[in-house]
Amino acid sequence: MTTLKLTRIGTSTGAVLPREMLTRMKVEKGDTLYAIETTEGYLITPYDPAIADQLEAGGEFMKEYRDTFKALAK
């Protein structure tokens, strides 16, 4: 478990993430993190949940039209 301390950043409040946490998340200064509300609190992730939904929909589409894609690949 990692404890984060809130600090004032200008007129906002922010949390400083330890270097080890940033390394494990494979993010660096300037990257975007997403806070997803769950039943247990918030999940902080570098992965955009909208992209995951789009990839899932694309996978279903490709599975449905598998034969068409195979013919187009020739």
PDB file of N, CA, C and O in Angstrom, chain B, residues numbered from 101:
ATOM      1  N   MET B 101       0.847  -1.170   0.000  1.00  0.00           N
ATOM      2  CA  MET B 101       0.000   0.000   0.000  1.00  0.00           C
ATOM      3  C   MET B 101       0.896   1.237   0.000  1.00  0.00           C
ATOM      4  O   MET B 101       1.926   1.273   0.673  1.00  0.00           O
ATOM      5  N   THR B 102       0.495   2.232  -0.752  1.00  0.00           N
ATOM      6  CA  THR B 102       1.219   3.488  -0.821  1.00  0.00           C
ATOM      7  C   THR B 102       0.316   4.600  -0.296  1.00  0.00           C
ATOM      8  O   THR B 102      -0.852   4.688  -0.676  1.00  0.00           O
ATOM      9  N   THR B 103       0.849   5.433   0.562  1.00  0.00           N
ATOM     10  CA  THR B 103       0.100   6.561   1.100  1.00  0.00           C
ATOM     11  C   THR B 103       0.469   7.811   0.315  1.00  0.00           C
ATOM     12  O   THR B 103       1.649   8.083   0.095  1.00  0.00           O
ATOM     13  N   LEU B 104      -0.532   8.567  -0.104  1.00  0.00           N
ATOM     14  CA  LEU B 104      -0.303   9.806  -0.835  1.00  0.00           C
ATOM     15  C   LEU B 104      -0.721  10.978   0.032  1.00  0.00           C
ATOM     16  O   LEU B 104      -1.759  10.932   0.692  1.00  0.00           O
ATOM     17  N   LYS B 105       0.078  12.015   0.029  1.00  0.00           N
ATOM     18  CA  LYS B 105      -0.227  13.208   0.800  1.00  0.00           C
ATOM     19  C   LYS B 105      -0.715  14.295  -0.146  1.00  0.00           C
ATOM     20  O   LYS B 105      -0.098  14.552  -1.180  1.00  0.00           O
ATOM     21  N   LEU B 106      -1.825  14.930   0.214  1.00  0.00           N
ATOM     22  CA  LEU B 106      -2.355  16.026  -0.595  1.00  0.00           C
ATOM     23  C   LEU B 106      -1.593  17.298  -0.280  1.00  0.00           C
ATOM     24  O   LEU B 106      -1.236  17.554   0.870  1.00  0.00           O
ATOM     25  N   THR B 107      -1.346  18.094  -1.313  1.00  0.00           N
ATOM     26  CA  THR B 107      -0.602  19.334  -1.157  1.00  0.00           C
ATOM     27  C   THR B 107      -1.219  20.412  -2.039  1.00  0.00           C
ATOM     28  O   THR B 107      -1.879  20.107  -3.032  1.00  0.00           O
ATOM     29  N   ARG B 108      -1.005  21.665  -1.675  1.00  0.00           N
ATOM     30  CA  ARG B 108      -1.532  22.769  -2.448  1.00  0.00           C
ATOM     31  C   ARG B 108      -0.635  22.995  -3.667  1.00  0.00           C
ATOM     32  O   ARG B 108       0.588  23.074  -3.557  1.00  0.00           O
ATOM     33  N   ILE B 109      -1.285  23.096  -4.834  1.00  0.00           N
ATOM     34  CA  ILE B 109      -0.586  23.392  -6.078  1.00  0.00           C
ATOM     35  C   ILE B 109      -1.324  24.568  -6.697  1.00  0.00           C
ATOM     36  O   ILE B 109      -2.361  24.395  -7.338  1.00  0.00           O
ATOM     37  N   GLY B 110      -0.784  25.763  -6.503  1.00  0.00           N
ATOM     38  CA  GLY B 110      -1.472  26.980  -6.945  1.00  0.00           C
ATOM     39  C   GLY B 110      -2.769  27.131  -6.176  1.00  0.00           C
ATOM     40  O   GLY B 110      -2.762  27.173  -4.945  1.00  0.00           O
ATOM     41  N   THR B 111      -3.889  27.214  -6.893  1.00  0.00           N
ATOM     42  CA  THR B 111      -5.181  27.322  -6.222  1.00  0.00           C
ATOM     43  C   THR B 111      -5.896  25.971  -6.178  1.00  0.00           C
ATOM     44  O   THR B 111      -7.070  25.896  -5.818  1.00  0.00           O
ATOM     45  N   SER B 112      -5.183  24.909  -6.544  1.00  0.00           N
ATOM     46  CA  SER B 112      -5.757  23.560  -6.546  1.00  0.00           C
ATOM     47  C   SER B 112      -5.098  22.702  -5.479  1.00  0.00           C
ATOM     48  O   SER B 112      -4.195  23.155  -4.776  1.00  0.00           O
ATOM     49  N   THR B 113      -5.548  21.482  -5.364  1.00  0.00           N
ATOM     50  CA  THR B 113      -4.954  20.510  -4.462  1.00  0.00           C
ATOM     51  C   THR B 113      -4.527  19.311  -5.296  1.00  0.00           C
ATOM     52  O   THR B 113      -5.277  18.846  -6.154  1.00  0.00           O
ATOM     53  N   GLY B 114      -3.331  18.817  -5.045  1.00  0.00           N
ATOM     54  CA  GLY B 114      -2.822  17.685  -5.807  1.00  0.00           C
ATOM     55  C   GLY B 114      -2.155  16.672  -4.910  1.00  0.00           C
ATOM     56  O   GLY B 114      -1.923  16.927  -3.728  1.00  0.00           O
ATOM     57  N   ALA B 115      -1.850  15.529  -5.472  1.00  0.00           N
ATOM     58  CA  ALA B 115      -1.133  14.469  -4.763  1.00  0.00           C
ATOM     59  C   ALA B 115       0.169  14.205  -5.508  1.00  0.00           C
ATOM     60  O   ALA B 115       0.197  14.172  -6.738  1.00  0.00           O
ATOM     61  N   VAL B 116       1.222  14.023  -4.766  1.00  0.00           N
ATOM     62  CA  VAL B 116       2.520  13.710  -5.360  1.00  0.00           C
ATOM     63  C   VAL B 116       2.645  12.194  -5.406  1.00  0.00           C
ATOM     64  O   VAL B 116       2.528  11.520  -4.382  1.00  0.00           O
ATOM     65  N   LEU B 117       2.885  11.662  -6.608  1.00  0.00           N
ATOM     66  CA  LEU B 117       3.027  10.216  -6.778  1.00  0.00           C
ATOM     67  C   LEU B 117       4.500   9.837  -6.697  1.00  0.00           C
ATOM     68  O   LEU B 117       5.331  10.445  -7.373  1.00  0.00           O
ATOM     69  N   PRO B 118       4.834   8.842  -5.880  1.00  0.00           N
ATOM     70  CA  PRO B 118       6.232   8.413  -5.756  1.00  0.00           C
ATOM     71  C   PRO B 118       6.768   7.876  -7.089  1.00  0.00           C
ATOM     72  O   PRO B 118       6.017   7.331  -7.897  1.00  0.00           O
ATOM     73  N   ARG B 119       8.052   8.037  -7.297  1.00  0.00           N
ATOM     74  CA  ARG B 119       8.711   7.597  -8.523  1.00  0.00           C
ATOM     75  C   ARG B 119       8.457   6.121  -8.803  1.00  0.00           C
ATOM     76  O   ARG B 119       8.243   5.739  -9.954  1.00  0.00           O
ATOM     77  N   GLU B 120       8.478   5.278  -7.754  1.00  0.00           N
ATOM     78  CA  GLU B 120       8.258   3.844  -7.944  1.00  0.00           C
ATOM     79  C   GLU B 120       6.864   3.571  -8.515  1.00  0.00           C
ATOM     80  O   GLU B 120       6.692   2.686  -9.353  1.00  0.00           O
ATOM     81  N   MET B 121       5.884   4.331  -8.056  1.00  0.00           N
ATOM     82  CA  MET B 121       4.522   4.155  -8.550  1.00  0.00           C
ATOM     83  C   MET B 121       4.427   4.562 -10.018  1.00  0.00           C
ATOM     84  O   MET B 121       3.800   3.870 -10.820  1.00  0.00           O
ATOM     85  N   LEU B 122       5.048   5.681 -10.364  1.00  0.00           N
ATOM     86  CA  LEU B 122       5.046   6.146 -11.752  1.00  0.00           C
ATOM     87  C   LEU B 122       5.738   5.142 -12.668  1.00  0.00           C
ATOM     88  O   LEU B 122       5.281   4.891 -13.784  1.00  0.00           O
ATOM     89  N   THR B 123       6.830   4.575 -12.196  1.00  0.00           N
ATOM     90  CA  THR B 123       7.566   3.586 -12.982  1.00  0.00           C
ATOM     91  C   THR B 123       6.718   2.349 -13.220  1.00  0.00           C
ATOM     92  O   THR B 123       6.673   1.837 -14.339  1.00  0.00           O
ATOM     93  N   ARG B 124       6.051   1.865 -12.193  1.00  0.00           N
ATOM     94  CA  ARG B 124       5.215   0.663 -12.345  1.00  0.00           C
ATOM     95  C   ARG B 124       4.021   0.917 -13.255  1.00  0.00           C
ATOM     96  O   ARG B 124       3.566   0.011 -13.953  1.00  0.00           O
ATOM     97  N   MET B 125       3.505   2.157 -13.250  1.00  0.00           N
ATOM     98  CA  MET B 125       2.378   2.507 -14.117  1.00  0.00           C
ATOM     99  C   MET B 125       2.852   2.855 -15.529  1.00  0.00           C
ATOM    100  O   MET B 125       2.042   3.029 -16.439  1.00  0.00           O
ATOM    101  N   LYS B 126       4.173   2.956 -15.700  1.00  0.00           N
ATOM    102  CA  LYS B 126       4.790   3.319 -16.985  1.00  0.00           C
ATOM    103  C   LYS B 126       4.291   4.672 -17.485  1.00  0.00           C
ATOM    104  O   LYS B 126       3.909   4.821 -18.646  1.00  0.00           O
ATOM    105  N   VAL B 127       4.302   5.656 -16.582  1.00  0.00           N
ATOM    106  CA  VAL B 127       3.916   7.024 -16.930  1.00  0.00           C
ATOM    107  C   VAL B 127       5.022   7.973 -16.488  1.00  0.00           C
ATOM    108  O   VAL B 127       5.883   7.627 -15.679  1.00  0.00           O
ATOM    109  N   GLU B 128       4.971   9.167 -17.040  1.00  0.00           N
ATOM    110  CA  GLU B 128       5.941  10.195 -16.672  1.00  0.00           C
ATOM    111  C   GLU B 128       5.260  11.554 -16.746  1.00  0.00           C
ATOM    112  O   GLU B 128       4.094  11.658 -17.128  1.00  0.00           O
ATOM    113  N   LYS B 129       5.989  12.576 -16.383  1.00  0.00           N
ATOM    114  CA  LYS B 129       5.460  13.935 -16.375  1.00  0.00           C
ATOM    115  C   LYS B 129       4.852  14.268 -17.739  1.00  0.00           C
ATOM    116  O   LYS B 129       5.470  14.051 -18.781  1.00  0.00           O
ATOM    117  N   GLY B 130       3.628  14.801 -17.706  1.00  0.00           N
ATOM    118  CA  GLY B 130       2.939  15.176 -18.931  1.00  0.00           C
ATOM    119  C   GLY B 130       1.927  14.145 -19.416  1.00  0.00           C
ATOM    120  O   GLY B 130       1.056  14.465 -20.225  1.00  0.00           O
ATOM    121  N   ASP B 131       2.033  12.900 -18.924  1.00  0.00           N
ATOM    122  CA  ASP B 131       1.069  11.871 -19.309  1.00  0.00           C
ATOM    123  C   ASP B 131      -0.273  12.133 -18.625  1.00  0.00           C
ATOM    124  O   ASP B 131      -0.353  12.903 -17.668  1.00  0.00           O
ATOM    125  N   THR B 132      -1.321  11.484 -19.125  1.00  0.00           N
ATOM    126  CA  THR B 132      -2.662  11.633 -18.568  1.00  0.00           C
ATOM    127  C   THR B 132      -3.021  10.396 -17.769  1.00  0.00           C
ATOM    128  O   THR B 132      -2.797   9.273 -18.219  1.00  0.00           O
ATOM    129  N   LEU B 133      -3.585  10.602 -16.570  1.00  0.00           N
ATOM    130  CA  LEU B 133      -4.118   9.519 -15.759  1.00  0.00           C
ATOM    131  C   LEU B 133      -5.631   9.685 -15.692  1.00  0.00           C
ATOM    132  O   LEU B 133      -6.141  10.805 -15.740  1.00  0.00           O
ATOM    133  N   TYR B 134      -6.335   8.586 -15.584  1.00  0.00           N
ATOM    134  CA  TYR B 134      -7.796   8.603 -15.527  1.00  0.00           C
ATOM    135  C   TYR B 134      -8.240   8.101 -14.160  1.00  0.00           C
ATOM    136  O   TYR B 134      -7.751   7.079 -13.679  1.00  0.00           O
ATOM    137  N   ALA B 135      -9.171   8.825 -13.533  1.00  0.00           N
ATOM    138  CA  ALA B 135      -9.753   8.425 -12.254  1.00  0.00           C
ATOM    139  C   ALA B 135     -11.133   7.852 -12.548  1.00  0.00           C
ATOM    140  O   ALA B 135     -12.040   8.575 -12.960  1.00  0.00           O
ATOM    141  N   ILE B 136     -11.282   6.555 -12.332  1.00  0.00           N
ATOM    142  CA  ILE B 136     -12.532   5.862 -12.624  1.00  0.00           C
ATOM    143  C   ILE B 136     -13.205   5.531 -11.296  1.00  0.00           C
ATOM    144  O   ILE B 136     -12.624   4.858 -10.444  1.00  0.00           O
ATOM    145  N   GLU B 137     -14.437   6.012 -11.131  1.00  0.00           N
ATOM    146  CA  GLU B 137     -15.165   5.751  -9.892  1.00  0.00           C
ATOM    147  C   GLU B 137     -15.685   4.317  -9.894  1.00  0.00           C
ATOM    148  O   GLU B 137     -16.347   3.891 -10.841  1.00  0.00           O
ATOM    149  N   THR B 138     -15.383   3.579  -8.832  1.00  0.00           N
ATOM    150  CA  THR B 138     -15.860   2.208  -8.665  1.00  0.00           C
ATOM    151  C   THR B 138     -16.658   2.134  -7.371  1.00  0.00           C
ATOM    152  O   THR B 138     -16.745   3.120  -6.639  1.00  0.00           O
ATOM    153  N   THR B 139     -17.234   0.988  -7.087  1.00  0.00           N
ATOM    154  CA  THR B 139     -17.996   0.821  -5.849  1.00  0.00           C
ATOM    155  C   THR B 139     -17.094   0.885  -4.627  1.00  0.00           C
ATOM    156  O   THR B 139     -17.568   1.151  -3.523  1.00  0.00           O
ATOM    157  N   GLU B 140     -15.806   0.646  -4.807  1.00  0.00           N
ATOM    158  CA  GLU B 140     -14.868   0.645  -3.688  1.00  0.00           C
ATOM    159  C   GLU B 140     -14.059   1.929  -3.577  1.00  0.00           C
ATOM    160  O   GLU B 140     -13.204   2.032  -2.697  1.00  0.00           O
ATOM    161  N   GLY B 141     -14.301   2.903  -4.434  1.00  0.00           N
ATOM    162  CA  GLY B 141     -13.552   4.155  -4.426  1.00  0.00           C
ATOM    163  C   GLY B 141     -13.159   4.528  -5.840  1.00  0.00           C
ATOM    164  O   GLY B 141     -13.927   4.318  -6.780  1.00  0.00           O
ATOM    165  N   TYR B 142     -11.971   5.079  -5.995  1.00  0.00           N
ATOM    166  CA  TYR B 142     -11.490   5.483  -7.312  1.00  0.00           C
ATOM    167  C   TYR B 142     -10.311   4.630  -7.736  1.00  0.00           C
ATOM    168  O   TYR B 142      -9.457   4.274  -6.924  1.00  0.00           O
ATOM    169  N   LEU B 143     -10.278   4.309  -9.019  1.00  0.00           N
ATOM    170  CA  LEU B 143      -9.172   3.582  -9.633  1.00  0.00           C
ATOM    171  C   LEU B 143      -8.407   4.581 -10.486  1.00  0.00           C
ATOM    172  O   LEU B 143      -8.988   5.204 -11.375  1.00  0.00           O
ATOM    173  N   ILE B 144      -7.117   4.745 -10.231  1.00  0.00           N
ATOM    174  CA  ILE B 144      -6.268   5.642 -11.011  1.00  0.00           C
ATOM    175  C   ILE B 144      -5.510   4.787 -12.018  1.00  0.00           C
ATOM    176  O   ILE B 144      -4.788   3.866 -11.638  1.00  0.00           O
ATOM    177  N   THR B 145      -5.676   5.095 -13.309  1.00  0.00           N
ATOM    178  CA  THR B 145      -5.074   4.284 -14.353  1.00  0.00           C
ATOM    179  C   THR B 145      -4.599   5.155 -15.517  1.00  0.00           C
ATOM    180  O   THR B 145      -5.179   6.209 -15.779  1.00  0.00           O
ATOM    181  N   PRO B 146      -3.549   4.723 -16.215  1.00  0.00           N
ATOM    182  CA  PRO B 146      -3.121   5.463 -17.403  1.00  0.00           C
ATOM    183  C   PRO B 146      -3.909   5.065 -18.651  1.00  0.00           C
ATOM    184  O   PRO B 146      -3.706   5.642 -19.719  1.00  0.00           O
ATOM    185  N   TYR B 147      -4.801   4.087 -18.527  1.00  0.00           N
ATOM    186  CA  TYR B 147      -5.532   3.564 -19.687  1.00  0.00           C
ATOM    187  C   TYR B 147      -6.904   4.217 -19.791  1.00  0.00           C
ATOM    188  O   TYR B 147      -7.679   4.201 -18.834  1.00  0.00           O
ATOM    189  N   ASP B 148      -7.200   4.785 -20.942  1.00  0.00           N
ATOM    190  CA  ASP B 148      -8.473   5.458 -21.187  1.00  0.00           C
ATOM    191  C   ASP B 148      -9.578   4.405 -21.314  1.00  0.00           C
ATOM    192  O   ASP B 148      -9.531   3.571 -22.219  1.00  0.00           O
ATOM    193  N   PRO B 149     -10.573   4.434 -20.415  1.00  0.00           N
ATOM    194  CA  PRO B 149     -11.626   3.423 -20.482  1.00  0.00           C
ATOM    195  C   PRO B 149     -12.455   3.501 -21.768  1.00  0.00           C
ATOM    196  O   PRO B 149     -13.007   2.486 -22.194  1.00  0.00           O
ATOM    197  N   ALA B 150     -12.556   4.661 -22.387  1.00  0.00           N
ATOM    198  CA  ALA B 150     -13.297   4.802 -23.640  1.00  0.00           C
ATOM    199  C   ALA B 150     -12.612   4.018 -24.758  1.00  0.00           C
ATOM    200  O   ALA B 150     -13.285   3.432 -25.606  1.00  0.00           O
ATOM    201  N   ILE B 151     -11.291   4.004 -24.764  1.00  0.00           N
ATOM    202  CA  ILE B 151     -10.539   3.252 -25.770  1.00  0.00           C
ATOM    203  C   ILE B 151     -10.768   1.756 -25.579  1.00  0.00           C
ATOM    204  O   ILE B 151     -10.910   1.023 -26.557  1.00  0.00           O
ATOM    205  N   ALA B 152     -10.805   1.302 -24.339  1.00  0.00           N
ATOM    206  CA  ALA B 152     -11.046  -0.114 -24.072  1.00  0.00           C
ATOM    207  C   ALA B 152     -12.413  -0.535 -24.612  1.00  0.00           C
ATOM    208  O   ALA B 152     -12.544  -1.611 -25.196  1.00  0.00           O
ATOM    209  N   ASP B 153     -13.419   0.301 -24.422  1.00  0.00           N
ATOM    210  CA  ASP B 153     -14.756   0.002 -24.951  1.00  0.00           C
ATOM    211  C   ASP B 153     -14.733  -0.060 -26.471  1.00  0.00           C
ATOM    212  O   ASP B 153     -15.363  -0.933 -27.068  1.00  0.00           O
ATOM    213  N   GLN B 154     -14.010   0.861 -27.101  1.00  0.00           N
ATOM    214  CA  GLN B 154     -13.919   0.877 -28.556  1.00  0.00           C
ATOM    215  C   GLN B 154     -13.198  -0.363 -29.076  1.00  0.00           C
ATOM    216  O   GLN B 154     -13.605  -0.939 -30.085  1.00  0.00           O
ATOM    217  N   LEU B 155     -12.137  -0.773 -28.399  1.00  0.00           N
ATOM    218  CA  LEU B 155     -11.407  -1.978 -28.813  1.00  0.00           C
ATOM    219  C   LEU B 155     -12.277  -3.221 -28.691  1.00  0.00           C
ATOM    220  O   LEU B 155     -12.228  -4.107 -29.545  1.00  0.00           O
ATOM    221  N   GLU B 156     -13.070  -3.284 -27.633  1.00  0.00           N
ATOM    222  CA  GLU B 156     -13.965  -4.427 -27.452  1.00  0.00           C
ATOM    223  C   GLU B 156     -15.014  -4.462 -28.567  1.00  0.00           C
ATOM    224  O   GLU B 156     -15.294  -5.523 -29.125  1.00  0.00           O
ATOM    225  N   ALA B 157     -15.586  -3.314 -28.885  1.00  0.00           N
ATOM    226  CA  ALA B 157     -16.585  -3.239 -29.959  1.00  0.00           C
ATOM    227  C   ALA B 157     -15.949  -3.617 -31.297  1.00  0.00           C
ATOM    228  O   ALA B 157     -16.563  -4.322 -32.098  1.00  0.00           O
ATOM    229  N   GLY B 158     -14.726  -3.153 -31.540  1.00  0.00           N
ATOM    230  CA  GLY B 158     -14.020  -3.490 -32.774  1.00  0.00           C
ATOM    231  C   GLY B 158     -13.738  -4.972 -32.869  1.00  0.00           C
ATOM    232  O   GLY B 158     -13.859  -5.560 -33.944  1.00  0.00           O
ATOM    233  N   GLY B 159     -13.360  -5.589 -31.752  1.00  0.00           N
ATOM    234  CA  GLY B 159     -13.101  -7.025 -31.736  1.00  0.00           C
ATOM    235  C   GLY B 159     -14.353  -7.828 -32.063  1.00  0.00           C
ATOM    236  O   GLY B 159     -14.298  -8.810 -32.805  1.00  0.00           O
ATOM    237  N   GLU B 160     -15.485  -7.400 -31.501  1.00  0.00           N
ATOM    238  CA  GLU B 160     -16.750  -8.076 -31.793  1.00  0.00           C
ATOM    239  C   GLU B 160     -17.123  -7.918 -33.275  1.00  0.00           C
ATOM    240  O   GLU B 160     -17.602  -8.861 -33.905  1.00  0.00           O
ATOM    241  N   PHE B 161     -16.900  -6.733 -33.812  1.00  0.00           N
ATOM    242  CA  PHE B 161     -17.190  -6.473 -35.225  1.00  0.00           C
ATOM    243  C   PHE B 161     -16.330  -7.359 -36.117  1.00  0.00           C
ATOM    244  O   PHE B 161     -16.825  -7.964 -37.068  1.00  0.00           O
ATOM    245  N   MET B 162     -15.037  -7.432 -35.801  1.00  0.00           N
ATOM    246  CA  MET B 162     -14.124  -8.236 -36.607  1.00  0.00           C
ATOM    247  C   MET B 162     -14.469  -9.723 -36.519  1.00  0.00           C
ATOM    248  O   MET B 162     -14.336 -10.456 -37.499  1.00  0.00           O
ATOM    249  N   LYS B 163     -14.914 -10.163 -35.337  1.00  0.00           N
ATOM    250  CA  LYS B 163     -15.294 -11.564 -35.183  1.00  0.00           C
ATOM    251  C   LYS B 163     -16.534 -11.878 -36.023  1.00  0.00           C
ATOM    252  O   LYS B 163     -16.628 -12.940 -36.639  1.00  0.00           O
ATOM    253  N   GLU B 164     -17.476 -10.943 -36.037  1.00  0.00           N
ATOM    254  CA  GLU B 164     -18.713 -11.145 -36.797  1.00  0.00           C
ATOM    255  C   GLU B 164     -18.447 -11.215 -38.304  1.00  0.00           C
ATOM    256  O   GLU B 164     -19.088 -11.985 -39.018  1.00  0.00           O
ATOM    257  N   TYR B 165     -17.498 -10.405 -38.780  1.00  0.00           N
ATOM    258  CA  TYR B 165     -17.205 -10.338 -40.220  1.00  0.00           C
ATOM    259  C   TYR B 165     -15.854 -10.970 -40.551  1.00  0.00           C
ATOM    260  O   TYR B 165     -15.145 -10.500 -41.441  1.00  0.00           O
ATOM    261  N   ARG B 166     -15.504 -12.029 -39.834  1.00  0.00           N
ATOM    262  CA  ARG B 166     -14.216 -12.708 -39.997  1.00  0.00           C
ATOM    263  C   ARG B 166     -13.986 -13.140 -41.437  1.00  0.00           C
ATOM    264  O   ARG B 166     -12.899 -12.930 -41.976  1.00  0.00           O
ATOM    265  N   ASP B 167     -14.991 -13.741 -42.072  1.00  0.00           N
ATOM    266  CA  ASP B 167     -14.839 -14.235 -43.444  1.00  0.00           C
ATOM    267  C   ASP B 167     -14.587 -13.081 -44.424  1.00  0.00           C
ATOM    268  O   ASP B 167     -13.791 -13.211 -45.354  1.00  0.00           O
ATOM    269  N   THR B 168     -15.262 -11.971 -44.210  1.00  0.00           N
ATOM    270  CA  THR B 168     -15.064 -10.805 -45.073  1.00  0.00           C
ATOM    271  C   THR B 168     -13.653 -10.275 -44.962  1.00  0.00           C
ATOM    272  O   THR B 168     -13.020  -9.961 -45.970  1.00  0.00           O
ATOM    273  N   PHE B 169     -13.153 -10.173 -43.733  1.00  0.00           N
ATOM    274  CA  PHE B 169     -11.779  -9.683 -43.530  1.00  0.00           C
ATOM    275  C   PHE B 169     -10.756 -10.638 -44.131  1.00  0.00           C
ATOM    276  O   PHE B 169      -9.735 -10.209 -44.667  1.00  0.00           O
ATOM    277  N   LYS B 170     -11.035 -11.937 -44.038  1.00  0.00           N
ATOM    278  CA  LYS B 170     -10.114 -12.929 -44.604  1.00  0.00           C
ATOM    279  C   LYS B 170     -10.056 -12.769 -46.124  1.00  0.00           C
ATOM    280  O   LYS B 170      -8.973 -12.829 -46.707  1.00  0.00           O
ATOM    281  N   ALA B 171     -11.215 -12.564 -46.776  1.00  0.00           N
ATOM    282  CA  ALA B 171     -11.250 -12.371 -48.228  1.00  0.00           C
ATOM    283  C   ALA B 171     -10.541 -11.073 -48.624  1.00  0.00           C
ATOM    284  O   ALA B 171      -9.848 -11.033 -49.640  1.00  0.00           O
ATOM    285  N   LEU B 172     -10.707 -10.032 -47.841  1.00  0.00           N
ATOM    286  CA  LEU B 172     -10.073  -8.744 -48.145  1.00  0.00           C
ATOM    287  C   LEU B 172      -8.552  -8.824 -47.986  1.00  0.00           C
ATOM    288  O   LEU B 172      -7.820  -8.085 -48.645  1.00  0.00           O
ATOM    289  N   ALA B 173      -8.083  -9.703 -47.128  1.00  0.00           N
ATOM    290  CA  ALA B 173      -6.644  -9.807 -46.886  1.00  0.00           C
ATOM    291  C   ALA B 173      -5.893 -10.478 -48.024  1.00  0.00           C
ATOM    292  O   ALA B 173      -4.665 -10.413 -48.083  1.00  0.00           O
ATOM    293  N   LYS B 174      -6.622 -11.122 -48.930  1.00  0.00           N
ATOM    294  CA  LYS B 174      -5.962 -11.837 -50.045  1.00  0.00           C
ATOM    295  C   LYS B 174      -5.450 -10.906 -51.087  1.00  0.00           C
ATOM    296  O   LYS B 174      -4.874 -11.348 -52.081  1.00  0.00           O
TER     297      LYS B 174
END
